[in-house]
Amino acid sequence: MNVLWLQSAGCGGCTMSLLCAEAPNVFDTLGDGGVSFLWHPSFSEATGAEVLALLGALESGEIPLDALCFEGSVATGPRGSGRYHMLAGSGRAMLDWVRALAPRARHVVAVGTCAAYGGVTAAGGNPTGAMGLQWDGRQKGGVLEGGFVSRAGLPVINVAGCPTHPGWVTETLLMLADGTLGAQDLDGYGRPRFYADHLVHHGCSKNEYYEYKASARALCEIGCMMEHLGCVGTQAVGDCNTRPWNGQGSCTSGNYPCIACTAPEFEEPGHAFTQTPTIAGIPVGLPSDMPKAWFMALASLSKAATPKRIDVNAHSDRVRIAPAPRGQR
């Protein structure tokens, strides 16, 4: 399966994340699965006229295109022309290239939340008109029509994340190459279900503190960050804590709250990322399937039953009281 990778309005962080794939690295992983890059702006040696000739051959159908991977949002301004981002040397907007190449591709993959839904580059007043390939925030219909399907009959596959996990990208491409990723394997926002059917909360190292509602009040404390510090890991999709970056890293394990970066419009929560909005003292960001009355009852019981060890450790920057060996107190 050959892949063309293009980048537009974004930071390049998803490519940097992909390069962090380890044991085996991204090139061995994809190469062994029969996936090769026709061109990638960071990986490939070809530039200038060589790349323009390749793009022309792909557009004409002279060279078949198996997968178009796109990183970063598409700038549609000014006034829908896309001329805020011209593909160097081509005289054409990246917006035009996307619309020309997507119908030629057997699969279209949005790599990262910017490419999927607009992401950070669409935040604020969005002066560039940045949007995702098939979604504009939570609304279907980005630079491609909401009903767009690739030659394989699939919508744009949104490997969302900011940045997205290297394993999510490699697994998606390998499944496409193997023909084992279908429409039933995507959730309602077009994200692959192998990671979107999980919550960031699953496997979080702070779960013991969450169970007792032993909550941190500052980022330097190791307690649960849901009650005061804006963590929405109980709602956010992703297997970040069961498949951590480089085998050990995740936002919550690094003492930073989950901000649901795999979700459309995560970039504008309406409050600081490290603050938990409340109504009558009840966090707004409850687990999506937990009624508020249940939370109040559970929180009261949990706080009353909190062991001293958990209460002390939750408000410290390290473990102050270790679990006692069984049979000892």
N, C-alpha and C positions, 0 to 999 in steps of 0.2 A: 504494500500500500504506500503510494507516494503522498507526501504532505507538502503543501505550500503554506508557509507561516507568514502572516503580515502583522505589522504593528501600527497602531494609530495613537489616538489621544490617551496617554497613560504614562506610567512611570517605568515600564519594563520589568516590574517586580515579579510578574508571573514567570518570565523567562529566567530570572535570577533564582526563583524558587525551584524551577524545573532542573536547573543545573545542580541543585543540592541533592538530587536523587542519589542515593548511595546503595552499594552492595546488592545488585550491581548498579553502575551509573546509568544515566539516561540513554546514552548512546548504545551501550551493550544491551540494555533492556529492550529498547525499541528495535534495534538491529536484529536481535535474536528472534523477534516476533515478526520480522518481515516488513517493518516500517522504516521508510527512508525519507529524508527531506529533499525535496526539489530545491528549496531555498528557505533559509531562515536568516533574518537580518543580523543576528548575532553569531550564528554557528557557521554560516557559509562564507566561502572566499569570494564567490562571484559578486560583482557589483556593476553599476553603470549599465552600459549597453547590453551586457550579458543578461542581466536581470530583466531589462525591458524586453529583450527578445523572448525570454522565457515566458513572461506574462502575456505577450502577444500570442505565442503559440498555445498557451492554455486558454486564452479567450476565444481563439478561433477553433479550438477543439483538436488542433494538430497533435498536442500532447494531452492525454487524458488526465484529469485531476481527480484523485481519489478522495482527498480530504483537504478542505480549506480551513486552516486554523487561524483565528483572528484574536489578537491581544490588544486591549485598550478599546475605549469607546470610539465611535465614529463621529467626527465633528461635521455637523450638517450646515453650519453657518458659513457665510452670512446669507440670510434669506433662502435657505435650503439649497444653496449652490455647492456646499462642501468645500469651498475654496479656502477655508481656514487651514486645511491640510491638503496640500498638493503632493502627489507622489513625485519626488525629485526626478527631473529629466523627462517625465512622461507628458507634462502639460495637462494632466488630468487629475481631478480630485480623487482622494482615496475612496470617498463615497461612491464615485462612479466605478472604480475598480471593484469594489465589493459587490455592487449590484450587477456588474458584468460577469464576475467569476463565480458567485454563489450558485447560480443556476447550472453552471458547468460541473460543479463538484458533486461527487457521490455522497459526501458527507460534509456538513458545515459545523464547525466546533467553535464556540465562543469560549476563549480561555480567560477566565477571571471575571469578576463581577462587572468591571467596566464594559467589557465586550458583551456580557450577557444582558445587563440592564441599564448601563450608563455609569453607575458607580460614582466614585469620588469626583471624576471629571465632569459629572452632570450636577454637582452640588451647587448650592447658592443660586445665583441668578442664571447660571448656565449660559453665559454669553456666546459660547461657541455652538450651542445647540447640540451638545454631545448626547448620544443615546446608544443603546445596545443594538445588536444585530436584528433581533426579532422582538425585543421588548424595549419599551421606554418606561423605566421604572417598573411599576406593577401592571402597566397597561400593555397588552399585546399590540404589536405594530411598531417596530423600530425602523431602521433604515430598510429592512426587508418587510414585506407584508406579514401581518399576523398569521395568515394562512399558508405562508411559505413552507414548502417541503423540498428537500434535496432530491437528487436523482434516485437515492435509495428509498425515498418516501418518508423520511424522517424530518421533523422540524429541526431548527438549530439546537444543537446539544450544548447546554449551558453548564460548563465546568466552573461554576461560580466559586468565589473565594477571593480575598484581598490580602495577600496574594493567594492564589489557589495552591493546593497541596500538590507536590510533584507526583505523588502516587495516584492522585485523581486524574491527572493528565495522561500519564503512561497507561493506566488501566483502561481509560476510555479509548485511547488509540488502539491498544492491543485487542480490546473487545470488538472494535469496529473492523480491524484487520481480520479477525477471526469470524466475523459475521454473527456475533452473539449478543449484540446490543440492539434491541428493538424499541419500538414506541412504548411498550409495556414496561420498559426498564427506565423510563424517565418519569419524574414527578410532575406536578402541576405547573411548575416553573421551568420545566425542561432540564432539570438537573438529574444526572445519573443517580439512580436509587441506591447503588451500592454504597454511596456515602450519604445521600440525602434521606435515607430511611433511619439514620442515626441522629442522636442529639449530641451536641458538644458536652452536655452534662454526663453522658455515659462515659465512665472511666475517669472522670475528673478526680484529681488527687485531693480535692477539697470536699469530697462527698460526705465524709464523716462530720465535717463542720456544718454542712448543709442540713444533714439529718437532724442535728440538734439546734439548728438556727443559731449557731455560734458564729456571729458575723464580724468580719473585719470592718474597721471604721477608717482605715488608711491603707494605701497600697503596700506599705511595708509590712502589714500584718498578714498572717497566713490563714485567717479564717475565711468563711464563705463570703463572696463578694456580691451576692444577689441583693441582700437587704439594703445595703447602703452605697455600694460602689458600682452599680449599673450593670452587673453581669446578667446576661440573658441566655446563658448556656442551657437553661432548662427549656428554651424555646427554639434555639438556633440549630439548624441542621448541620451535620458534619461529624466525622469520626475522628476529630482532631486529637482526642485524648485516648483513643484506642489504637490510632495509627499516627503517632506523633512525628513531627518533622525530625529528620536525622535520628529517628529511633528514640528521642527523649524530649523534644521541645513542643510546647503548645502555649497559647496565650495564658490560660489559667494556671498552668504549672509554673509560668514565669511571673505569677502574681499580677497579672493584668486581666481585667474583666473581659469576657466574651462580648463582642459588639455585633454579633450576627452578620459577619461580613459576607456570608454566602447568600444573604437575602436581598431582594430588590429594595432600594431606598434606605438601606442601612445607614448610608452616609448622612442622613438628616433625621436623627431620632427626635429632634425637638427639645433636646436637653444635652448637657455635657455627657460624654460617653461614660465618665466615671461617677455619675450621679444616678441614683435610683428614684424616679418620680413615684410619689405615693399619693393615695387618696385616703384620708382618715387614717394615716399610718400604715396602710396596706400597700405593699409594692404593686405598681401597675404591671411590672414584668413577671407575672406568675407563670408557672408552667401552663401551656396552652389548654390542657385538659383538667385543670384543677379549679373547682369553684372557690370563690373568695372565702365563703364561710368555712369550708374545709381547711383552707390555709390558716385562718385565724385560730381554729381549734387545734390544729396540728402544731402550729408555732408555739402556742401557749403551753401545751403539754411537753413539747420538745425542750423548750427553754427551761422549764421546771425540772426536767430530768437530766440536764446537761452535767456530765461528770466534771469534776474540778480540772482534770487534765486537759480536757477539750476547751473549757472556758479560758483557762490560762494561756494555752497555746494559740488560740484563735486571735488573741490580742497581742501577740508577740511576733517578732520577725524571724523566729526560729522555734524549734521544739524545745520548750523549757522543761516539760515533764514527760518523760518517755512512758509508753505503756508498761505496766508492771508485768513481769513474768507470771505465767499462770500459777496460781496457788500462793502468790506473794502479794502483799499490799504495802 
